[in-house]
Amino acid sequence: MKHLLLLHGAIGAKDQLQPLAEQLKDKFIVHTLNFSGHGGATLPAEFSMEAFAEDVLAYIEANSIQQVNIFGYSMGGYVALYLAKHHPEKTEKIFTLGTKFLWSPEIAAKEIKMLDAGKIAEKIPAFAEALEKRHAPNDWKAILKKTAEMMEGLGNNNVLQSADYSSIEHPVLVGIGDKDTMVTLEETIDVYRWLKTASLLVLPEIQHPIEKVNPGRLAEEIIRFF
């Protein structure tokens, strides 16, 4: 069976992808990991796409995987394409879903506003509690702060540009839910067009949060692609 690595999104953790992993375990050798600082993993000095890519490289080396197929949700998809660009020999096919490709100072500022720990604790206490549990023993507020700093960095210097996507040789399925309010269809189509060997998937009635995606429905698309 093929190796398939599932990568989680920003402020997320691998446990969110467990329902999907269960749907895929009979078809693939399924792998999940927590990026540095997430899901209780050791908190680094800073978050970056480069560092998260190194997490993936370390994982596949530790597990003696020569090449891996990757499904990346949100930030996980960005990390997957960063790997395809900089370490093409380690990746095979890539499927992204709900990945934010377009970054600018204005876009970063908008996204950072949603990472205000004080407002989350006050207005969405259940979400704050879930974040606290997900990232323990790390401080969930520190996770949000480092994520905000990473987004600010991407806003000032998006590490994947059109020329980078155009240089990727791997087959890529670029996916987005048609109800996603964080990622635009326009930026998704742009990346689909820049990639050399890409397909576009628009999932109906799907919002951005991975919990809003039916794991059985998503598993069907993953099996079909890989």
Wavefront OBJ file of the C-alpha trace (Angstrom):
o trace
v 0.000 0.000 0.000
v 1.019 3.604 -0.587
v 2.108 5.835 2.261
v -0.270 8.758 2.842
v 0.555 11.565 5.242
v -2.260 13.762 6.565
v -1.192 17.267 7.597
v -3.305 19.461 9.857
v -3.930 23.193 9.662
v -2.892 26.247 11.683
v -3.704 26.068 15.420
v -4.805 22.478 14.761
v -3.422 19.051 15.587
v -3.321 15.561 14.170
v -6.263 14.366 16.280
v -8.596 16.442 14.068
v -7.676 14.204 11.130
v -8.274 10.925 12.964
v -11.833 10.452 11.607
v -10.397 10.822 8.099
v -7.525 8.461 8.902
v -10.047 5.823 9.998
v -11.790 6.094 6.636
v -8.499 5.582 4.784
v -6.699 2.945 6.848
v -7.751 0.033 4.620
v -6.480 1.734 1.449
v -3.215 3.369 2.585
v -0.513 3.232 5.212
v -1.790 6.370 6.919
v 0.483 8.733 8.832
v -0.287 11.828 10.883
v 1.955 14.186 12.812
v 1.780 17.275 14.952
v 3.724 20.256 13.666
v 6.141 21.753 16.189
v 4.275 23.383 19.053
v 0.941 21.824 18.076
v -0.897 19.035 19.858
v 1.575 19.102 22.739
v 4.690 18.873 20.549
v 7.692 20.857 21.767
v 7.129 24.578 21.322
v 9.814 26.151 19.075
v 11.082 29.725 19.210
v 8.960 30.600 16.184
v 6.562 29.100 13.661
v 7.388 29.068 9.959
v 6.554 27.066 6.866
v 10.219 26.169 6.580
v 10.270 24.739 10.108
v 7.054 22.793 9.570
v 8.507 21.348 6.370
v 11.483 20.209 8.424
v 9.047 18.468 10.790
v 7.729 16.462 7.846
v 11.219 15.607 6.583
v 12.222 14.431 10.054
v 9.092 12.288 10.302
v 9.497 10.539 6.958
v 13.184 9.916 7.665
v 12.404 8.497 11.116
v 9.836 6.171 9.553
v 12.097 5.144 6.641
v 9.693 6.443 3.990
v 11.323 7.072 0.625
v 8.486 9.120 -0.877
v 5.124 10.060 0.543
v 1.758 11.158 -0.800
v 0.353 14.088 1.168
v -3.118 15.345 1.957
v -2.725 18.797 3.462
v -5.621 20.652 5.044
v -5.323 24.460 5.133
v -1.779 25.278 6.299
v -0.878 21.616 5.831
v -1.445 22.019 2.110
v 0.918 24.993 1.990
v 3.587 22.972 3.784
v 3.079 20.098 1.325
v 3.626 22.368 -1.679
v 6.620 23.989 -0.008
v 8.088 20.484 0.300
v 7.296 19.708 -3.333
v 9.178 22.856 -4.333
v 12.230 22.441 -2.099
v 12.396 18.664 -1.570
v 10.725 17.175 -4.661
v 12.377 13.805 -4.190
v 10.498 13.236 -0.921
v 6.954 13.779 -2.203
v 4.698 12.088 -4.754
v 1.131 13.315 -5.244
v -0.344 16.167 -3.207
v -3.953 17.021 -2.378
v -4.638 20.373 -0.730
v -7.938 21.465 0.789
v -8.818 24.964 1.978
v -5.244 26.210 1.683
v -4.616 29.948 1.941
v -2.208 30.754 -0.886
v -2.587 34.524 -1.198
v -0.849 36.600 1.480
v -0.280 40.326 1.825
v 0.080 42.641 4.834
v -3.644 43.443 4.593
v -4.716 39.782 4.370
v -2.414 38.838 7.231
v -3.837 41.625 9.406
v -7.367 40.374 8.738
v -6.486 36.794 9.665
v -4.554 37.841 12.764
v -7.647 39.596 14.134
v -9.284 36.172 14.444
v -6.427 34.947 16.650
v -7.109 37.302 19.562
v -6.900 34.958 22.560
v -8.724 37.354 24.862
v -11.709 37.692 22.537
v -11.815 33.947 21.904
v -11.838 33.227 25.657
v -14.576 35.814 26.199
v -16.837 35.173 23.210
v -16.148 31.538 22.285
v -15.174 29.861 25.581
v -15.873 26.368 24.218
v -13.325 26.948 21.447
v -10.808 28.295 23.963
v -11.305 25.173 26.061
v -10.837 22.956 22.993
v -7.599 24.771 22.097
v -6.326 24.452 25.655
v -6.975 20.710 25.636
v -5.616 20.199 22.108
v -2.258 21.847 22.754
v -1.586 20.901 26.389
v 0.859 21.125 28.040
v 1.679 24.103 25.801
v -0.117 27.394 26.392
v -2.763 27.718 23.660
v -2.419 31.484 23.794
v 1.257 31.139 22.885
v 0.234 28.985 19.900
v -2.053 31.765 18.671
v 0.635 34.403 19.187
v 3.250 32.440 17.226
v 0.713 31.694 14.484
v -0.096 35.393 14.218
v 3.614 36.194 13.921
v 3.975 33.575 11.187
v 1.024 35.043 9.281
v 2.526 38.517 9.572
v 5.736 37.104 8.121
v 3.853 35.527 5.219
v 2.070 38.813 4.622
v 5.403 40.555 4.233
v 7.128 37.714 2.392
v 4.961 34.961 0.922
v 7.472 32.117 0.552
v 5.583 30.531 -2.351
v 5.114 32.706 -5.434
v 3.685 31.952 -8.868
v 7.110 30.951 -10.206
v 7.496 28.446 -7.369
v 4.189 26.778 -8.163
v 5.062 26.717 -11.869
v 8.249 24.783 -11.101
v 6.463 21.962 -9.241
v 6.277 18.796 -11.327
v 4.123 16.699 -9.002
v 0.471 15.880 -9.682
v -1.571 18.134 -7.390
v -5.280 18.227 -6.638
v -6.193 21.711 -5.404
v -9.402 21.583 -3.389
v -11.704 24.162 -1.822
v -15.146 24.131 -0.267
v -17.596 26.457 -1.992
v -18.655 27.881 1.399
v -15.092 28.600 2.563
v -14.932 32.191 3.836
v -11.199 32.169 4.601
v -9.876 31.046 1.209
v -11.103 32.525 -2.065
v -11.952 30.512 -5.135
v -9.920 33.029 -7.153
v -6.622 32.379 -5.355
v -7.268 28.634 -5.519
v -7.845 28.779 -9.278
v -4.715 30.905 -9.717
v -2.539 28.245 -8.072
v -4.294 25.496 -10.017
v -3.391 27.335 -13.231
v 0.220 27.963 -12.187
v 0.878 24.324 -11.343
v 2.059 22.162 -14.237
v 0.066 19.019 -13.454
v -2.959 20.031 -11.448
v -6.639 19.322 -11.052
v -9.229 21.524 -9.359
v -11.867 20.252 -6.938
v -14.686 22.406 -5.578
v -16.643 20.614 -2.868
v -20.272 21.751 -2.537
v -21.673 22.986 0.762
v -18.283 22.739 2.501
v -17.002 25.399 4.917
v -13.384 25.961 5.993
v -13.216 24.137 9.370
v -12.122 20.528 8.921
v -14.797 19.484 11.409
v -17.377 20.712 8.892
v -16.087 18.322 6.221
v -17.678 14.873 6.004
v -14.735 12.460 6.412
v -16.384 9.774 4.287
v -16.991 12.181 1.430
v -13.440 13.514 1.627
v -11.994 9.996 1.826
v -13.716 9.139 -1.463
v -11.942 12.027 -3.191
v -8.612 11.110 -1.623
v -8.883 7.473 -2.713
v -9.882 8.523 -6.203
v -6.913 10.886 -6.562
v -4.160 8.835 -4.981
l 1 2 3 4 5 6 7 8 9 10 11 12 13 14 15 16 17 18 19 20 21 22 23 24 25 26 27 28 29 30 31 32 33 34 35 36 37 38 39 40 41 42 43 44 45 46 47 48 49 50 51 52 53 54 55 56 57 58 59 60 61 62 63 64 65 66 67 68 69 70 71 72 73 74 75 76 77 78 79 80 81 82 83 84 85 86 87 88 89 90 91 92 93 94 95 96 97 98 99 100 101 102 103 104 105 106 107 108 109 110 111 112 113 114 115 116 117 118 119 120 121 122 123 124 125 126 127 128 129 130 131 132 133 134 135 136 137 138 139 140 141 142 143 144 145 146 147 148 149 150 151 152 153 154 155 156 157 158 159 160 161 162 163 164 165 166 167 168 169 170 171 172 173 174 175 176 177 178 179 180 181 182 183 184 185 186 187 188 189 190 191 192 193 194 195 196 197 198 199 200 201 202 203 204 205 206 207 208 209 210 211 212 213 214 215 216 217 218 219 220 221 222 223 224 225 226
